[in-house]
Amino acid sequence: MKTLIDNARTFPSRVAQQPHKFRRLAAGQAPEALFITCSDSRVIPSLITGARPGELFELRTAGNVVPRYDEARPSAETATVEYALRVLGVRDIVVCGHSHCGAVGALVRGDDLSALPAVRGWLEHSVPEPPDTTDLARAVRRHAVAQLETLRGYPSVREFLDLGRLTLHAWYYEVDTGVVSAHRPETDGEFRPL
């Protein structure tokens, strides 16, 4: 924790060296995309994409899960998606799964999650059908595509898709190599390196 605190303490001096950039950020944000990914500390959206502050709106959840839309029980995830589209005007949503994913791995292996009741409940509620493969990479890729289907059930997503003002993407990030692959539904439906 000491390193994190030390960097936080010296951050104002780095901001002072570029005051125009940070004043512009203080005036508002105009991100290009909503990037939905796992809470895993090894997955850093700005590192993967090269995005600078203000260019990427992020939503991180255990297993990059997008819960089903439920107007009666709104969630932080549904609020984030709605805000990204209706207020920030993002035109792209990326759901990015990753190698070595603990959440999808637990589903693939059928792990006993009784010691993690919140994790178990989150996955059972949000991923009603376990993966139909024991290949973790394949399961994570399918899971990312499934989250796009869930997003299509959000009223704001449907509206913006129908207007041609939104594109959905499924990506897969390999932690150990840095390779990012994208789902190509228009060709063979496979993931191909960007």
N, CA and C atoms as an extended XYZ file, in Angstrom:
582
Properties=species:S:1:pos:R:3:atomname:S:1:resname:S:1:resid:I:1 pbc="F F F"
N         0.823       -1.198        0.000 N   MET     1
C         0.000        0.000        0.000 CA  MET     1
C         0.867        1.262        0.000 C   MET     1
N         2.058        1.167        0.563 N   LYS     2
C         2.928        2.335        0.655 CA  LYS     2
C         3.229        2.931       -0.718 C   LYS     2
N         3.520        2.073       -1.698 N   THR     3
C         3.817        2.574       -3.046 CA  THR     3
C         2.619        3.317       -3.624 C   THR     3
N         1.424        2.769       -3.425 N   LEU     4
C         0.219        3.430       -3.929 CA  LEU     4
C         0.027        4.790       -3.274 C   LEU     4
N         0.230        4.851       -1.965 N   ILE     5
C         0.079        6.121       -1.235 CA  ILE     5
C         1.130        7.124       -1.691 C   ILE     5
N         2.363        6.668       -1.833 N   ASP     6
C         3.429        7.569       -2.284 CA  ASP     6
C         3.117        8.154       -3.653 C   ASP     6
N         2.622        7.319       -4.562 N   ASN     7
C         2.252        7.830       -5.889 CA  ASN     7
C         1.079        8.797       -5.812 C   ASN     7
N         0.110        8.522       -4.949 N   ALA     8
C        -1.029        9.432       -4.793 CA  ALA     8
C        -0.563       10.783       -4.241 C   ALA     8
N         0.407       10.749       -3.356 N   ARG     9
C         0.927       12.004       -2.780 CA  ARG     9
C         1.660       12.841       -3.821 C   ARG     9
N         2.368       12.199       -4.748 N   THR    10
C         3.134       12.947       -5.748 CA  THR    10
C         2.324       13.266       -7.001 C   THR    10
N         1.129       12.718       -7.099 N   PHE    11
C         0.319       12.944       -8.288 CA  PHE    11
C         0.008       14.418       -8.529 C   PHE    11
N        -0.331       15.216       -7.509 N   PRO    12
C        -0.607       16.637       -7.771 CA  PRO    12
C         0.545       17.376       -8.450 C   PRO    12
N         1.770       16.993       -8.159 N   SER    13
C         2.898       17.668       -8.824 CA  SER    13
C         2.939       17.306      -10.305 C   SER    13
N         2.550       16.076      -10.645 N   ARG    14
C         2.495       15.691      -12.066 CA  ARG    14
C         1.347       16.404      -12.776 C   ARG    14
N         0.246       16.595      -12.066 N   VAL    15
C        -0.883       17.339      -12.640 CA  VAL    15
C        -0.469       18.791      -12.888 C   VAL    15
N         0.270       19.358      -11.955 N   ALA    16
C         0.702       20.754      -12.081 CA  ALA    16
C         1.601       20.967      -13.300 C   ALA    16
N         2.258       19.922      -13.764 N   GLN    17
C         3.116       20.029      -14.946 CA  GLN    17
C         2.314       20.072      -16.249 C   GLN    17
N         1.034       19.676      -16.205 N   GLN    18
C         0.178       19.657      -17.391 CA  GLN    18
C        -1.197       20.236      -17.051 C   GLN    18
N        -1.248       21.453      -16.556 N   PRO    19
C        -2.531       21.984      -16.060 CA  PRO    19
C        -3.618       22.070      -17.127 C   PRO    19
N        -3.251       22.357      -18.378 N   HIS    20
C        -4.257       22.481      -19.440 CA  HIS    20
C        -4.999       21.166      -19.675 C   HIS    20
N        -4.294       20.032      -19.621 N   LYS    21
C        -4.937       18.728      -19.828 CA  LYS    21
C        -5.941       18.433      -18.727 C   LYS    21
N        -5.571       18.726      -17.497 N   PHE    22
C        -6.451       18.387      -16.381 CA  PHE    22
C        -7.595       19.389      -16.232 C   PHE    22
N        -7.397       20.638      -16.656 N   ARG    23
C        -8.522       21.586      -16.659 CA  ARG    23
C        -9.573       21.142      -17.667 C   ARG    23
N        -9.087       20.639      -18.806 N   ARG    24
C       -10.017       20.143      -19.835 CA  ARG    24
C       -10.815       18.953      -19.287 C   ARG    24
N       -10.152       18.066      -18.551 N   LEU    25
C       -10.859       16.929      -17.948 CA  LEU    25
C       -11.869       17.397      -16.912 C   LEU    25
N       -11.528       18.427      -16.170 N   ALA    26
C       -12.444       18.941      -15.155 CA  ALA    26
C       -13.708       19.525      -15.777 C   ALA    26
N       -13.604       19.966      -17.013 N   ALA    27
C       -14.753       20.564      -17.703 CA  ALA    27
C       -15.752       19.529      -18.189 C   ALA    27
N       -15.357       18.257      -18.252 N   GLY    28
C       -16.280       17.215      -18.691 CA  GLY    28
C       -15.561       16.075      -19.380 C   GLY    28
N       -16.329       15.069      -19.720 N   GLN    29
C       -15.750       13.903      -20.386 CA  GLN    29
C       -16.505       13.589      -21.660 C   GLN    29
N       -15.809       13.026      -22.616 N   ALA    30
C       -16.410       12.617      -23.887 CA  ALA    30
C       -15.749       11.319      -24.328 C   ALA    30
N       -15.985       10.239      -23.581 N   PRO    31
C       -15.332        8.976      -23.927 CA  PRO    31
C       -15.815        8.423      -25.261 C   PRO    31
N       -14.909        7.703      -25.924 N   GLU    32
C       -15.242        7.095      -27.215 CA  GLU    32
C       -16.060        5.830      -27.043 C   GLU    32
N       -15.818        5.109      -25.952 N   ALA    33
C       -16.450        3.805      -25.799 CA  ALA    33
C       -16.703        3.508      -24.331 C   ALA    33
N       -17.641        2.592      -24.113 N   LEU    34
C       -17.849        1.981      -22.803 CA  LEU    34
C       -17.117        0.653      -22.862 C   LEU    34
N       -16.214        0.435      -21.934 N   PHE    35
C       -15.392       -0.772      -21.909 CA  PHE    35
C       -15.808       -1.576      -20.688 C   PHE    35
N       -16.464       -2.712      -20.923 N   ILE    36
C       -16.938       -3.576      -19.847 CA  ILE    36
C       -15.964       -4.739      -19.731 C   ILE    36
N       -15.366       -4.874      -18.570 N   THR    37
C       -14.415       -5.955      -18.381 CA  THR    37
C       -14.451       -6.448      -16.949 C   THR    37
N       -13.635       -7.425      -16.687 N   CYS    38
C       -13.565       -8.069      -15.386 CA  CYS    38
C       -12.888       -7.157      -14.358 C   CYS    38
N       -13.200       -7.381      -13.117 N   SER    39
C       -12.561       -6.649      -12.025 CA  SER    39
C       -11.118       -7.093      -11.805 C   SER    39
N       -10.691       -8.136      -12.462 N   ASP    40
C        -9.357       -8.705      -12.306 CA  ASP    40
C        -8.285       -7.611      -12.431 C   ASP    40
N        -7.387       -7.557      -11.455 N   SER    41
C        -6.370       -6.503      -11.422 CA  SER    41
C        -5.356       -6.594      -12.556 C   SER    41
N        -5.316       -7.716      -13.256 N   ARG    42
C        -4.380       -7.872      -14.378 CA  ARG    42
C        -4.914       -7.284      -15.674 C   ARG    42
N        -6.186       -6.919      -15.684 N   VAL    43
C        -6.830       -6.384      -16.884 CA  VAL    43
C        -6.966       -4.870      -16.704 C   VAL    43
N        -6.177       -4.120      -17.455 N   ILE    44
C        -6.155       -2.657      -17.315 CA  ILE    44
C        -6.567       -2.044      -18.654 C   ILE    44
N        -7.833       -1.632      -18.770 N   PRO    45
C        -8.339       -1.160      -20.056 CA  PRO    45
C        -7.491       -0.075      -20.720 C   PRO    45
N        -7.044        0.911      -19.956 N   SER    46
C        -6.268        1.988      -20.571 CA  SER    46
C        -4.902        1.493      -21.044 C   SER    46
N        -4.355        0.505      -20.372 N   LEU    47
C        -3.084       -0.077      -20.804 CA  LEU    47
C        -3.274       -0.871      -22.099 C   LEU    47
N        -4.354       -1.630      -22.163 N   ILE    48
C        -4.647       -2.450      -23.343 CA  ILE    48
C        -4.934       -1.574      -24.567 C   ILE    48
N        -5.722       -0.511      -24.375 N   THR    49
C        -6.185        0.316      -25.496 CA  THR    49
C        -5.345        1.562      -25.747 C   THR    49
N        -4.514        1.936      -24.781 N   GLY    50
C        -3.755        3.180      -24.921 CA  GLY    50
C        -4.601        4.410      -24.661 C   GLY    50
N        -5.775        4.230      -24.089 N   ALA    51
C        -6.673        5.360      -23.826 CA  ALA    51
C        -6.083        6.272      -22.755 C   ALA    51
N        -6.262        7.554      -22.967 N   ARG    52
C        -5.854        8.558      -21.987 CA  ARG    52
C        -7.063        8.917      -21.125 C   ARG    52
N        -6.851        9.614      -20.028 N   PRO    53
C        -7.981       10.004      -19.181 CA  PRO    53
C        -9.072       10.709      -20.002 C   PRO    53
N       -10.303       10.293      -19.781 N   GLY    54
C       -11.440       10.887      -20.473 CA  GLY    54
C       -11.841       10.193      -21.755 C   GLY    54
N       -11.050        9.229      -22.229 N   GLU    55
C       -11.344        8.591      -23.513 CA  GLU    55
C       -12.084        7.264      -23.406 C   GLU    55
N       -12.133        6.691      -22.211 N   LEU    56
C       -12.745        5.379      -22.036 CA  LEU    56
C       -13.591        5.381      -20.770 C   LEU    56
N       -14.859        5.047      -20.920 N   PHE    57
C       -15.757        4.912      -19.775 CA  PHE    57
C       -15.728        3.438      -19.398 C   PHE    57
N       -15.455        3.126      -18.142 N   GLU    58
C       -15.228        1.743      -17.748 CA  GLU    58
C       -16.305        1.209      -16.811 C   GLU    58
N       -16.615       -0.063      -17.014 N   LEU    59
C       -17.501       -0.801      -16.118 CA  LEU    59
C       -16.803       -2.121      -15.839 C   LEU    59
N       -16.493       -2.349      -14.572 N   ARG    60
C       -15.782       -3.571      -14.196 CA  ARG    60
C       -16.658       -4.372      -13.245 C   ARG    60
N       -16.828       -5.639      -13.592 N   THR    61
C       -17.622       -6.538      -12.755 CA  THR    61
C       -16.915       -7.886      -12.658 C   THR    61
N       -17.239       -8.632      -11.640 N   ALA    62
C       -16.678       -9.983      -11.511 CA  ALA    62
C       -17.083      -10.785      -12.745 C   ALA    62
N       -16.088      -11.256      -13.481 N   GLY    63
C       -16.360      -12.058      -14.672 CA  GLY    63
C       -16.886      -11.272      -15.851 C   GLY    63
N       -16.690       -9.955      -15.885 N   ASN    64
C       -17.250       -9.060      -16.904 CA  ASN    64
C       -18.705       -9.407      -17.234 C   ASN    64
N       -19.436       -9.719      -16.184 N   VAL    65
C       -20.845      -10.084      -16.332 CA  VAL    65
C       -21.703       -8.839      -16.520 C   VAL    65
N       -22.601       -8.902      -17.480 N   VAL    66
C       -23.622       -7.883      -17.677 CA  VAL    66
C       -24.934       -8.505      -17.195 C   VAL    66
N       -25.485       -8.022      -16.081 N   PRO    67
C       -26.730       -8.626      -15.587 CA  PRO    67
C       -27.912       -8.282      -16.493 C   PRO    67
N       -28.915       -9.132      -16.469 N   ARG    68
C       -30.125       -8.868      -17.246 CA  ARG    68
C       -30.766       -7.565      -16.785 C   ARG    68
N       -31.380       -6.868      -17.724 N   TYR    69
C       -32.065       -5.618      -17.410 CA  TYR    69
C       -33.323       -5.920      -16.601 C   TYR    69
N       -33.496       -5.195      -15.521 N   ASP    70
C       -34.674       -5.359      -14.676 CA  ASP    70
C       -35.055       -3.976      -14.158 C   ASP    70
N       -36.055       -3.376      -14.781 N   GLU    71
C       -36.466       -2.018      -14.419 CA  GLU    71
C       -36.884       -1.922      -12.958 C   GLU    71
N       -37.457       -2.995      -12.414 N   ALA    72
C       -37.906       -2.983      -11.023 CA  ALA    72
C       -36.748       -3.037      -10.033 C   ALA    72
N       -35.602       -3.566      -10.473 N   ARG    73
C       -34.430       -3.675       -9.595 CA  ARG    73
C       -33.187       -3.194      -10.344 C   ARG    73
N       -33.077       -1.880      -10.560 N   PRO    74
C       -31.930       -1.372      -11.309 CA  PRO    74
C       -30.624       -1.662      -10.577 C   PRO    74
N       -29.581       -1.904      -11.351 N   SER    75
C       -28.265       -2.192      -10.786 CA  SER    75
C       -27.286       -1.107      -11.206 C   SER    75
N       -26.131       -1.114      -10.582 N   ALA    76
C       -25.076       -0.173      -10.965 CA  ALA    76
C       -24.672       -0.393      -12.420 C   ALA    76
N       -24.677       -1.653      -12.840 N   GLU    77
C       -24.288       -1.965      -14.217 CA  GLU    77
C       -25.284       -1.381      -15.222 C   GLU    77
N       -26.583       -1.551      -14.964 N   THR    78
C       -27.577       -1.017      -15.900 CA  THR    78
C       -27.538        0.509      -15.907 C   THR    78
N       -27.307        1.114      -14.749 N   ALA    79
C       -27.206        2.571      -14.678 CA  ALA    79
C       -25.989        3.071      -15.456 C   ALA    79
N       -24.878        2.361      -15.371 N   THR    80
C       -23.661        2.754      -16.086 CA  THR    80
C       -23.873        2.687      -17.591 C   THR    80
N       -24.499        1.625      -18.065 N   VAL    81
C       -24.753        1.489      -19.505 CA  VAL    81
C       -25.677        2.611      -19.975 C   VAL    81
N       -26.744        2.826      -19.261 N   GLU    82
C       -27.700        3.867      -19.631 CA  GLU    82
C       -27.038        5.247      -19.662 C   GLU    82
N       -26.236        5.564      -18.652 N   TYR    83
C       -25.544        6.857      -18.584 CA  TYR    83
C       -24.566        7.003      -19.750 C   TYR    83
N       -23.826        5.941      -20.033 N   ALA    84
C       -22.849        5.980      -21.128 CA  ALA    84
C       -23.519        6.325      -22.456 C   ALA    84
N       -24.686        5.745      -22.687 N   LEU    85
C       -25.378        5.973      -23.952 CA  LEU    85
C       -26.136        7.292      -23.980 C   LEU    85
N       -26.966        7.521      -22.980 N   ARG    86
C       -27.878        8.669      -23.014 CA  ARG    86
C       -27.237        9.997      -22.626 C   ARG    86
N       -26.223        9.964      -21.801 N   VAL    87
C       -25.584       11.215      -21.365 CA  VAL    87
C       -24.259       11.443      -22.078 C   VAL    87
N       -23.413       10.425      -22.094 N   LEU    88
C       -22.082       10.593      -22.673 CA  LEU    88
C       -22.043       10.367      -24.178 C   LEU    88
N       -23.052        9.687      -24.704 N   GLY    89
C       -23.131        9.487      -26.153 CA  GLY    89
C       -22.091        8.545      -26.728 C   GLY    89
N       -21.666        7.553      -25.953 N   VAL    90
C       -20.697        6.606      -26.509 CA  VAL    90
C       -21.328        5.883      -27.693 C   VAL    90
N       -20.508        5.552      -28.665 N   ARG    91
C       -20.995        4.900      -29.879 CA  ARG    91
C       -20.552        3.452      -29.992 C   ARG    91
N       -19.723        3.012      -29.037 N   ASP    92
C       -19.240        1.643      -29.037 CA  ASP    92
C       -19.244        1.102      -27.615 C   ASP    92
N       -19.630       -0.159      -27.481 N   ILE    93
C       -19.512       -0.868      -26.206 CA  ILE    93
C       -18.679       -2.112      -26.474 C   ILE    93
N       -17.620       -2.262      -25.689 N   VAL    94
C       -16.741       -3.425      -25.775 CA  VAL    94
C       -16.928       -4.252      -24.514 C   VAL    94
N       -17.215       -5.538      -24.677 N   VAL    95
C       -17.179       -6.474      -23.554 CA  VAL    95
C       -15.907       -7.280      -23.742 C   VAL    95
N       -14.993       -7.163      -22.778 N   CYS    96
C       -13.681       -7.782      -22.911 CA  CYS    96
C       -13.473       -8.858      -21.851 C   CYS    96
N       -13.458      -10.107      -22.299 N   GLY    97
C       -13.096      -11.219      -21.426 CA  GLY    97
C       -11.588      -11.385      -21.442 C   GLY    97
N       -11.081      -12.246      -20.576 N   HIS    98
C        -9.628      -12.402      -20.522 CA  HIS    98
C        -9.219      -13.816      -20.139 C   HIS    98
N        -7.995      -14.161      -20.507 N   SER    99
C        -7.443      -15.457      -20.146 CA  SER    99
C        -7.298      -15.534      -18.628 C   SER    99
N        -7.257      -16.734      -18.120 N   HIS   100
C        -7.066      -16.968      -16.689 CA  HIS   100
C        -8.175      -16.345      -15.833 C   HIS   100
N        -9.383      -16.274      -16.356 N   CYS   101
C       -10.505      -15.653      -15.643 CA  CYS   101
C       -10.993      -16.576      -14.529 C   CYS   101
N       -10.936      -16.098      -13.309 N   GLY   102
C       -11.353      -16.902      -12.163 CA  GLY   102
C       -12.842      -17.193      -12.147 C   GLY   102
N       -13.663      -16.208      -12.520 N   ALA   103
C       -15.115      -16.396      -12.480 CA  ALA   103
C       -15.574      -17.433      -13.499 C   ALA   103
N       -15.170      -17.256      -14.752 N   VAL   104
C       -15.561      -18.219      -15.784 CA  VAL   104
C       -14.896      -19.561      -15.511 C   VAL   104
N       -13.669      -19.533      -15.020 N   GLY   105
C       -12.981      -20.772      -14.668 CA  GLY   105
C       -13.738      -21.558      -13.618 C   GLY   105
N       -14.285      -20.865      -12.628 N   ALA   106
C       -15.077      -21.539      -11.587 CA  ALA   106
C       -16.300      -22.215      -12.192 C   ALA   106
N       -16.916      -21.553      -13.173 N   LEU   107
C       -18.087      -22.145      -13.839 CA  LEU   107
C       -17.683      -23.367      -14.663 C   LEU   107
N       -16.588      -23.248      -15.390 N   VAL   108
C       -16.112      -24.349      -16.239 CA  VAL   108
C       -15.782      -25.576      -15.392 C   VAL   108
N       -15.108      -25.336      -14.280 N   ARG   109
C       -14.682      -26.447      -13.418 CA  ARG   109
C       -15.788      -26.934      -12.487 C   ARG   109
N       -16.855      -26.156      -12.351 N   GLY   110
C       -17.918      -26.513      -11.413 CA  GLY   110
C       -17.455      -26.385       -9.970 C   GLY   110
N       -16.636      -25.373       -9.701 N   ASP   111
C       -16.086      -25.170       -8.360 CA  ASP   111
C       -17.180      -25.010       -7.309 C   ASP   111
N       -16.880      -25.467       -6.117 N   ASP   112
C       -17.745      -25.266       -4.965 CA  ASP   112
C       -17.516      -23.844       -4.459 C   ASP   112
N       -18.494      -22.984       -4.621 N   LEU   113
C       -18.377      -21.584       -4.221 CA  LEU   113
C       -19.143      -21.283       -2.935 C   LEU   113
N       -19.408      -22.313       -2.140 N   SER   114
C       -20.182      -22.106       -0.916 CA  SER   114
C       -19.494      -21.162        0.064 C   SER   114
N       -18.168      -21.076        0.036 N   ALA   115
C       -17.453      -20.150        0.916 CA  ALA   115
C       -17.493      -18.722        0.382 C   ALA   115
N       -17.997      -18.564       -0.836 N   LEU   116
C       -18.113      -17.252       -1.478 CA  LEU   116
C       -19.566      -17.035       -1.900 C   LEU   116
N       -20.474      -16.872       -0.952 N   PRO   117
C       -21.897      -16.815       -1.303 CA  PRO   117
C       -22.273      -15.662       -2.227 C   PRO   117
N       -21.622      -14.515       -2.088 N   ALA   118
C       -21.948      -13.392       -2.975 CA  ALA   118
C       -21.482      -13.681       -4.397 C   ALA   118
N       -20.297      -14.250       -4.530 N   VAL   119
C       -19.786      -14.613       -5.863 CA  VAL   119
C       -20.683      -15.685       -6.471 C   VAL   119
N       -21.010      -16.701       -5.685 N   ARG   120
C       -21.878      -17.776       -6.173 CA  ARG   120
C       -23.220      -17.204       -6.635 C   ARG   120
N       -23.818      -16.340       -5.830 N   GLY   121
C       -25.107      -15.744       -6.190 CA  GLY   121
C       -25.029      -14.875       -7.433 C   GLY   121
N       -23.954      -14.090       -7.536 N   TRP   122
C       -23.750      -13.230       -8.708 CA  TRP   122
C       -23.671      -14.065       -9.978 C   TRP   122
N       -22.875      -15.129       -9.932 N   LEU   123
C       -22.708      -15.966      -11.114 CA  LEU   123
C       -23.966      -16.768      -11.431 C   LEU   123
N       -24.619      -17.320      -10.407 N   GLU   124
C       -25.846      -18.090      -10.644 CA  GLU   124
C       -26.952      -17.218      -11.221 C   GLU   124
N       -27.057      -15.996      -10.708 N   HIS   125
C       -28.103      -15.081      -11.175 CA  HIS   125
C       -27.801      -14.553      -12.577 C   HIS   125
N       -26.526      -14.238      -12.811 N   SER   126
C       -26.162      -13.564      -14.056 CA  SER   126
C       -25.741      -14.505      -15.183 C   SER   126
N       -25.311      -15.709      -14.833 N   VAL   127
C       -24.888      -16.687      -15.844 CA  VAL   127
C       -25.682      -17.972      -15.588 C   VAL   127
N       -26.952      -17.974      -16.002 N   PRO   128
C       -27.815      -19.096      -15.647 CA  PRO   128
C       -27.406      -20.442      -16.232 C   PRO   128
N       -26.713      -20.429      -17.367 N   GLU   129
C       -26.280      -21.689      -17.978 CA  GLU   129
C       -24.768      -21.783      -17.918 C   GLU   129
N       -24.240      -22.840      -17.306 N   PRO   130
C       -22.778      -22.985      -17.255 CA  PRO   130
C       -22.213      -23.203      -18.654 C   PRO   130
N       -20.942      -22.869      -18.848 N   PRO   131
C       -20.327      -23.064      -20.172 CA  PRO   131
C       -20.429      -24.517      -20.628 C   PRO   131
N       -20.580      -24.699      -21.940 N   ASP   132
C       -20.717      -26.049      -22.491 CA  ASP   132
C       -19.381      -26.586      -22.999 C   ASP   132
N       -18.297      -26.089      -22.419 N   THR   133
C       -16.968      -26.533      -22.816 CA  THR   133
C       -16.047      -26.524      -21.601 C   THR   133
N       -15.040      -27.360      -21.629 N   THR   134
C       -14.050      -27.353      -20.551 CA  THR   134
C       -12.818      -26.547      -20.946 C   THR   134
N       -12.793      -26.025      -22.158 N   ASP   135
C       -11.700      -25.182      -22.642 CA  ASP   135
C       -11.958      -23.763      -22.120 C   ASP   135
N       -11.133      -23.313      -21.164 N   LEU   136
C       -11.375      -22.024      -20.516 CA  LEU   136
C       -11.367      -20.876      -21.510 C   LEU   136
N       -10.400      -20.829      -22.414 N   ALA   137
C       -10.340      -19.725      -23.377 CA  ALA   137
C       -11.612      -19.675      -24.220 C   ALA   137
N       -12.051      -20.818      -24.673 N   ARG   138
C       -13.287      -20.877      -25.476 CA  ARG   138
C       -14.490      -20.447      -24.646 C   ARG   138
N       -14.537      -20.893      -23.403 N   ALA   139
C       -15.648      -20.529      -22.520 CA  ALA   139
C       -15.684      -19.024      -22.272 C   ALA   139
N       -14.527      -18.412      -22.067 N   VAL   140
C       -14.474      -16.964      -21.828 CA  VAL   140
C       -14.927      -16.202      -23.071 C   VAL   140
N       -14.505      -16.664      -24.232 N   ARG   141
C       -14.931      -16.007      -25.479 CA  ARG   141
C       -16.444      -16.109      -25.656 C   ARG   141
N       -16.984      -17.289      -25.458 N   ARG   142
C       -18.443      -17.467      -25.572 CA  ARG   142
C       -19.175      -16.610      -24.546 C   ARG   142
N       -18.593      -16.533      -23.359 N   HIS   143
C       -19.190      -15.728      -22.287 CA  HIS   143
C       -19.239      -14.247      -22.690 C   HIS   143
N       -18.172      -13.739      -23.294 N   ALA   144
C       -18.157      -12.342      -23.734 CA  ALA   144
C       -19.250      -12.088      -24.775 C   ALA   144
N       -19.403      -13.003      -25.715 N   VAL   145
C       -20.448      -12.865      -26.735 CA  VAL   145
C       -21.831      -12.927      -26.081 C   VAL   145
N       -21.995      -13.798      -25.096 N   ALA   146
C       -23.281      -13.902      -24.393 CA  ALA   146
C       -23.635      -12.594      -23.695 C   ALA   146
N       -22.621      -11.868      -23.217 N   GLN   147
C       -22.897      -10.592      -22.554 CA  GLN   147
C       -23.429       -9.562      -23.552 C   GLN   147
N       -22.998       -9.665      -24.805 N   LEU   148
C       -23.549       -8.777      -25.838 CA  LEU   148
C       -25.035       -9.047      -26.017 C   LEU   148
N       -25.402      -10.333      -25.984 N   GLU   149
C       -26.818      -10.684      -26.102 CA  GLU   149
C       -27.611      -10.106      -24.937 C   GLU   149
N       -27.048      -10.166      -23.754 N   THR   150
C       -27.725       -9.581      -22.587 CA  THR   150
C       -27.869       -8.076      -22.770 C   THR   150
N       -26.831       -7.426      -23.259 N   LEU   151
C       -26.901       -5.977      -23.496 CA  LEU   151
C       -28.023       -5.620      -24.464 C   LEU   151
N       -28.250       -6.462      -25.444 N   ARG   152
C       -29.324       -6.187      -26.411 CA  ARG   152
C       -30.704       -6.150      -25.749 C   ARG   152
N       -30.807       -6.677      -24.539 N   GLY   153
C       -32.062       -6.623      -23.790 CA  GLY   153
C       -32.258       -5.311      -23.035 C   GLY   153
N       -31.282       -4.430      -23.045 N   TYR   154
C       -31.399       -3.122      -22.386 CA  TYR   154
C       -32.137       -2.164      -23.324 C   TYR   154
N       -33.172       -1.479      -22.853 N   PRO   155
C       -33.914       -0.566      -23.734 CA  PRO   155
C       -33.036        0.472      -24.425 C   PRO   155
N       -32.113        1.080      -23.702 N   SER   156
C       -31.265        2.105      -24.322 CA  SER   156
C       -30.347        1.493      -25.380 C   SER   156
N       -29.845        0.303      -25.139 N   VAL   157
C       -28.981       -0.360      -26.126 CA  VAL   157
C       -29.784       -0.681      -27.383 C   VAL   157
N       -30.979       -1.257      -27.203 N   ARG   158
C       -31.843       -1.567      -28.360 CA  ARG   158
C       -32.126       -0.316      -29.170 C   ARG   158
N       -32.475        0.762      -28.465 N   GLU   159
C       -32.811        2.017      -29.144 CA  GLU   159
C       -31.639        2.522      -29.994 C   GLU   159
N       -30.461        2.570      -29.403 N   PHE   160
C       -29.308        3.103      -30.121 CA  PHE   160
C       -28.828        2.158      -31.223 C   PHE   160
N       -28.979        0.854      -31.035 N   LEU   161
C       -28.679       -0.080      -32.119 CA  LEU   161
C       -29.629        0.145      -33.287 C   LEU   161
N       -30.930        0.286      -32.987 N   ASP   162
C       -31.929        0.498      -34.034 CA  ASP   162
C       -31.683        1.792      -34.803 C   ASP   162
N       -31.148        2.794      -34.099 N   LEU   163
C       -30.851        4.080      -34.744 CA  LEU   163
C       -29.528        4.056      -35.507 C   LEU   163
N       -28.794        2.968      -35.388 N   GLY   164
C       -27.489        2.872      -36.049 CA  GLY   164
C       -26.424        3.719      -35.374 C   GLY   164
N       -26.643        4.039      -34.104 N   ARG   165
C       -25.706        4.898      -33.375 CA  ARG   165
C       -24.878        4.138      -32.343 C   ARG   165
N       -24.870        2.797      -32.446 N   LEU   166
C       -24.133        2.003      -31.474 CA  LEU   166
C       -23.638        0.724      -32.132 C   LEU   166
N       -22.410        0.349      -31.781 N   THR   167
C       -21.837       -0.917      -32.225 CA  THR   167
C       -21.361       -1.673      -30.993 C   THR   167
N       -21.654       -2.967      -30.957 N   LEU   168
C       -21.235       -3.825      -29.850 CA  LEU   168
C       -20.058       -4.691      -30.292 C   LEU   168
N       -19.103       -4.877      -29.379 N   HIS   169
C       -17.899       -5.650      -29.671 CA  HIS   169
C       -17.624       -6.629      -28.534 C   HIS   169
N       -17.168       -7.828      -28.872 N   ALA   170
C       -16.679       -8.783      -27.870 CA  ALA   170
C       -15.193       -8.984      -28.132 C   ALA   170
N       -14.386       -8.779      -27.094 N   TRP   171
C       -12.939       -8.946      -27.187 CA  TRP   171
C       -12.481      -10.005      -26.201 C   TRP   171
N       -11.293      -10.529      -26.479 N   TYR   172
C       -10.644      -11.481      -25.587 CA  TYR   172
C        -9.186      -11.064      -25.445 C   TYR   172
N        -8.769      -10.830      -24.192 N   TYR   173
C        -7.418      -10.364      -23.890 CA  TYR   173
C        -6.628      -11.490      -23.248 C   TYR   173
N        -5.454      -11.785      -23.817 N   GLU   174
C        -4.569      -12.803      -23.256 CA  GLU   174
C        -3.570      -12.125      -22.325 C   GLU   174
N        -3.702      -12.389      -21.030 N   VAL   175
C        -2.888      -11.727      -20.020 CA  VAL   175
C        -1.400      -11.970      -20.251 C   VAL   175
N        -1.026      -13.175      -20.596 N   ASP   176
C         0.393      -13.522      -20.699 CA  ASP   176
C         1.068      -13.085      -21.994 C   ASP   176
N         0.295      -12.805      -23.041 N   THR   177
C         0.900      -12.397      -24.315 CA  THR   177
C         0.544      -10.965      -24.718 C   THR   177
N        -0.549      -10.433      -24.167 N   GLY   178
C        -1.010       -9.105      -24.557 CA  GLY   178
C        -1.855       -9.099      -25.814 C   GLY   178
N        -2.051      -10.245      -26.450 N   VAL   179
C        -2.832      -10.310      -27.685 CA  VAL   179
C        -4.315      -10.064      -27.371 C   VAL   179
N        -4.922       -9.209      -28.178 N   VAL   180
C        -6.356       -8.938      -28.073 CA  VAL   180
C        -7.009       -9.435      -29.354 C   VAL   180
N        -8.032      -10.269      -29.185 N   SER   181
C        -8.791      -10.786      -30.324 CA  SER   181
C       -10.210      -10.244      -30.262 C   SER   181
N       -10.806      -10.092      -31.427 N   ALA   182
C       -12.177       -9.586      -31.517 CA  ALA   182
C       -13.071      -10.623      -32.180 C   ALA   182
N       -14.300      -10.690      -31.702 N   HIS   183
C       -15.311      -11.569      -32.281 CA  HIS   183
C       -15.691      -11.020      -33.650 C   HIS   183
N       -15.745      -11.906      -34.629 N   ARG   184
C       -16.070      -11.512      -36.005 CA  ARG   184
C       -17.365      -12.192      -36.445 C   ARG   184
N       -18.512      -11.687      -36.009 N   PRO   185
C       -19.773      -12.348      -36.363 CA  PRO   185
C       -20.092      -12.276      -37.846 C   PRO   185
N       -19.552      -11.278      -38.542 N   GLU   186
C       -19.862      -11.099      -39.962 CA  GLU   186
C       -19.164      -12.114      -40.854 C   GLU   186
N       -18.154      -12.779      -40.332 N   THR   187
C       -17.460      -13.797      -41.133 CA  THR   187
C       -17.775      -15.172      -40.587 C   THR   187
N       -16.916      -15.680      -39.743 N   ASP   188
C       -17.114      -17.041      -39.242 CA  ASP   188
C       -17.523      -17.102      -37.773 C   ASP   188
N       -17.692      -15.946      -37.139 N   GLY   189
C       -18.090      -15.910      -35.736 CA  GLY   189
C       -16.971      -16.240      -34.775 C   GLY   189
N       -15.763      -16.416      -35.304 N   GLU   190
C       -14.606      -16.707      -34.457 CA  GLU   190
C       -13.972      -15.420      -33.962 C   GLU   190
N       -13.028      -15.560      -33.047 N   PHE   191
C       -12.228      -14.424      -32.567 CA  PHE   191
C       -10.945      -14.384      -33.371 C   PHE   191
N       -10.602      -13.211      -33.863 N   ARG   192
C        -9.380      -13.016      -34.622 CA  ARG   192
C        -8.593      -11.860      -34.006 C   ARG   192
N        -7.257      -11.945      -33.986 N   PRO   193
C        -6.448      -10.853      -33.423 CA  PRO   193
C        -6.783       -9.526      -34.093 C   PRO   193
N        -6.802       -8.472      -33.299 N   LEU   194
C        -7.066       -7.122      -33.853 CA  LEU   194
C        -5.949       -6.706      -34.790 C   LEU   194
